[in-house]
């Protein structure tokens, strides 16, 4: 597993990953149609102030990891294709990414039912900030996790 800069050729892989119904449920995140997805990535994700990398496993695009500024806080998110779940890839990718993204504190939001992702974040030093957790209209509880200095 290694991280590299995102290329235009990676975007169709990311698009397909976010169409996976099981992954969408785990992430508690809505899918986007192709045009909206590509526009979002080109205008909001792949911009100089963000740090975004492609996760590569055996020369295949396995997912991505990114950080950005939102409401005065630095946030992080990652997505690993379901065919790569349970192999420690997300943990290794996040650990490697944390060396590229020096900002602390660093924050992540994760659905409370996404136990695998919570474990990844905890292994890399993130802790739940209980007072900042939120319940969405659909009943999903979103945990706010922080990596401090």
N, C-alpha and C positions, 0 to 999 in steps of 0.2 A: 504494500500500500504506500502511495505517496501522493502529495498534493502538488498541483501545478496551476498556472494561470488558466482561467477560463477562456475557451475559444468559442467562436460562433458554432462550430461543429458539436459542441457539448450541449447547446441549448435544446435540440430535439430530444436528447436523452433525459434531460431534466424535465422537459414537458411530459414525456411518457411516464416518468416516475410519479409526478403529481396527479396523474390520472388513475393510479392504482387505488381502488376502493378501500382495500384493507389499510393501506398506508394513510389514506385520507382520514379514515376513522381514527387511527392512532394519533395522527397529528392534529386532529380536530381543526382542519384547515380546509377552506373551500377550494375546489379546482378552478382553473381558469381555462377559457377557450384558447386555442392556439395563438390567434392574433394578439389577444390581451396578455397572454403569458409572455410572448416574445417582446412586446412593447414594454411590459413591466421590467423585464430583465435588462433591456437595452437602455431604458431611461431612468430606472430607479435602483437597480442592483449593480450593474457594471459601470459605476461612476467612481471617479478617483478617490473620494473620501471614504469609500467602502473598501473592505478587504474581503475578497471573494476568491475561493479556490475550488478547483475540481478535484474530487477524490477519485484516484485511479487505482484499480486493483487488477493485476495481470493484464495491463495495458487496455483495460476496459473502463469506461466511465461508470463509476459506482454511485456517484452522488456529488454533492457540493457542500461547502461550509462557507459562511459569510458573517461579517459583522458590519454594523451601521449605527449611526447616531439617530436617536428618536427621543423627543421630549427631554433633551439634555442628558440622556443616558446612552451608553454604548451597549448594544444588544448583539446577540449571536444566535444564529440558527443553522441547522444542518439538515440534510435529507440524504438518506442512503436508500437505494433501490432495494425492494424487499428480497430479491434474490441474494443479497449480501447481508441480511440480518443475521444476528447470532454468531458472527464470526469475529467480533472485537474490532471491526473496521471503524465504526463511529468513534469508539474510545480512542483508537490510535490516531484517527484524523483530528479529533478535537485536541488531543494532547499536542500533536505537531502544530496545529493551528495556533494554539495559545502562545507559542514562541514567536509567531508572526504578528500577533495582535497583543501589544504590550499594555493596552489600556486596562486599568483596574480602577474601580470595580467594573466588572463585565457581567452582563445580565442575560438570562435566557427565560423564555416563557414556554411551559410544557403542559400538555393536558395531564391531569392527575391520573388518568387511566393508562398513560403511556409509560408503564413501569420500566421498559427497556431504556427509553431515553432518559428517564430520571436517574437510572443507575449509571448511564454514561456520564451525565453531568456530575453526579456525586463522585465518581471515580476520579474525575478531573478537578475536584475541589470545590464545585458549586454547592451551595446550601440553600434550602428553601427559606424564603422571607415570608413567614406566615401572614403578617399584617398586610401584605400586598397581593395576596391571592385574590382571584376574581371568579365569580360564577357567571357564565354567559347565559343568554336567553334560552339556549337549547339545553341548559342544565349542566354543561361541561364545566368543570372546575379547572381553571388555569393556574398552575403554580408559577410563582415568580422566584427564580433562583439567581443567586449572586455568587460570583467569584471575587473575593476580596484580595487585597495585596498578597 
